[in-house]
Amino acid sequence: MKRVKRRYLALQLDCEGMPAEREFIDAVWTAVTKLYGEVGASLTGLALIDFDVERKVAVLRVSLAELNMLRASLATITSIGDKEAAVHVLGVSGTLKALYGRAK
């Protein structure tokens, strides 16, 4: 059985106020589903790892094969909840340790 390779993305949220964690992940899932459908969204293996309210930074885990799919979907996010928002990718890494090391 082949091991699933994953990547971690550090994301910066650009919005007024701070959306709830649930609103953010719902916006990401909605963006992926709109572009690639439910089958495409299920292939991503998407998971929210960390959500820092003070710094407006989130960390997502995604399958390596679907990394470009997720990045394209993140570019289509224009609102989170009822507020205008944008999501910017700060970095991508194969381990959380390396991702957090670059962020400091």
C-alpha positions, 0 to 999 in steps of 0.5 A: 500500500502506497503512503499518501503524501501530504502538504501543509499550507500557511494561509493569511486571511485578509478581511475585516474582523475575524471569521469563526473557524467554522465559517473559514473552513466552510468557505474553503470547502465551498470554493473547492466544491464549486470548482471541482465538484464533490468528487474533486473535493473528496480527493483533496483530503483537506483538513484544518490544522491550526487557526490563529485568530490574533495573527489571522493565519490558518494552516491546512493539510492537503494531499500532494496530488491535489495541491494545485487544485486547492490553491486554485480554489483558494484564489476564488474565495471572495467572502467568508461568512457575510464579509469580504475576504481574500486568502493568500498562501504564505508558504507550503511545506511537507512538514509542520515543523518546517512550515512553522520554522519559516513563519517565524 
